[in-house]
């Protein structure tokens, strides 16, 4: 599903806006908490400030990740948020996504 979301975002010209890319770009400056300033600080890996894919992978992808990238789920979702239980909530519009963020992250 996440691969499907990223494909949808790229196809629609949206930024990926994924937190792991921000964390990777912060390197040793990451303290376990992403702040608004981190999302706004431009690095080569910050997909909140840069269009498209990062210049290199941000981790060593395993076989399941590579398979997902090659065979993304067919979905209308363009957003997802962690639910805190190891799963994610997927949304097709920003209003629904903001509700999910408020429910699961705040």
C-alpha positions as CSV (number, residue, x, y, z in Angstrom):
1,X,0.0,0.0,0.0
2,X,2.8,2.4,0.9
3,X,4.5,1.8,-2.5
4,X,1.1,2.5,-4.1
5,X,0.8,5.8,-2.2
6,X,4.2,6.9,-3.3
7,X,3.5,6.0,-7.0
8,X,0.3,7.9,-6.8
9,X,2.0,11.0,-5.3
10,X,4.8,10.9,-8.0
11,X,2.2,10.5,-10.8
12,X,0.3,13.5,-9.4
13,X,3.4,15.7,-9.1
14,X,3.1,15.7,-5.3
15,X,6.1,15.6,-3.0
16,X,6.6,12.3,-1.2
17,X,6.7,14.0,2.2
18,X,7.9,10.9,4.1
19,X,9.4,11.2,7.5
20,X,12.1,8.5,7.1
21,X,13.7,10.6,4.4
22,X,13.9,13.6,6.8
23,X,15.4,11.5,9.5
24,X,18.0,10.1,7.1
25,X,18.9,13.6,6.0
26,X,19.3,14.8,9.6
27,X,21.8,12.1,10.3
28,X,23.3,12.4,13.8
29,X,21.2,15.5,14.5
30,X,18.1,13.3,14.7
31,X,17.1,12.9,18.4
32,X,14.1,10.6,18.1
33,X,11.6,13.3,17.5
34,X,10.7,15.1,14.2
35,X,10.0,18.7,14.7
36,X,8.4,21.2,12.3
37,X,11.8,22.8,11.8
38,X,13.2,19.5,10.7
39,X,10.5,19.2,8.0
40,X,11.3,22.6,6.8
41,X,15.1,22.2,6.8
42,X,16.3,21.4,3.3
43,X,18.7,18.5,2.9
44,X,19.3,16.4,-0.2
45,X,17.0,13.7,1.4
46,X,14.1,15.9,2.6
47,X,11.1,14.9,0.6
48,X,9.1,17.7,2.2
49,X,11.3,20.3,0.6
50,X,12.4,18.4,-2.6
51,X,10.5,17.0,-5.5
52,X,10.9,13.4,-6.6
53,X,13.0,10.6,-5.2
54,X,16.0,10.9,-2.9
55,X,19.4,10.8,-4.6
56,X,20.1,7.4,-3.1
57,X,18.1,4.8,-1.1
58,X,17.7,5.8,2.6
59,X,18.3,2.3,3.8
60,X,19.2,-1.2,2.6
61,X,15.9,-2.4,1.1
62,X,15.0,-6.0,1.6
63,X,13.3,-8.4,-0.9
64,X,9.8,-7.5,0.3
65,X,10.4,-3.8,-0.2
66,X,11.9,-4.3,-3.7
67,X,8.9,-6.5,-4.6
68,X,6.5,-3.9,-3.3
69,X,8.2,-1.1,-5.3
70,X,7.9,-3.3,-8.4
71,X,4.3,-4.3,-7.7
72,X,2.6,-1.4,-5.8
73,X,-0.9,-1.9,-4.6
74,X,-3.6,-0.3,-6.8
75,X,-5.1,2.4,-4.6
76,X,-6.5,5.9,-4.7
77,X,-4.7,6.8,-1.4
78,X,-2.2,9.6,-1.5
79,X,-1.7,9.8,2.3
80,X,-0.9,7.5,5.2
81,X,-0.3,7.9,8.9
82,X,1.0,5.4,11.5
83,X,-1.8,4.2,13.8
84,X,0.6,3.4,16.6
85,X,0.0,-0.3,16.5
86,X,2.3,-1.2,13.6
87,X,-0.3,-0.5,11.0
88,X,-1.2,2.6,8.9
89,X,-4.3,4.5,8.0
90,X,-4.6,5.3,4.3
91,X,-6.5,8.3,2.9
92,X,-7.4,9.6,-0.5
93,X,-7.8,13.2,0.4
94,X,-6.2,15.8,2.8
95,X,-9.3,16.3,4.9
96,X,-9.5,12.5,5.7
97,X,-5.8,12.4,6.3
98,X,-5.9,15.4,8.7
99,X,-8.6,13.6,10.7
100,X,-6.5,10.5,10.8
101,X,-3.4,12.4,12.0
102,X,-5.5,14.0,14.8
103,X,-6.9,10.6,15.8
104,X,-3.7,8.6,15.7
105,X,-0.9,11.0,16.3
106,X,-2.1,13.6,18.7
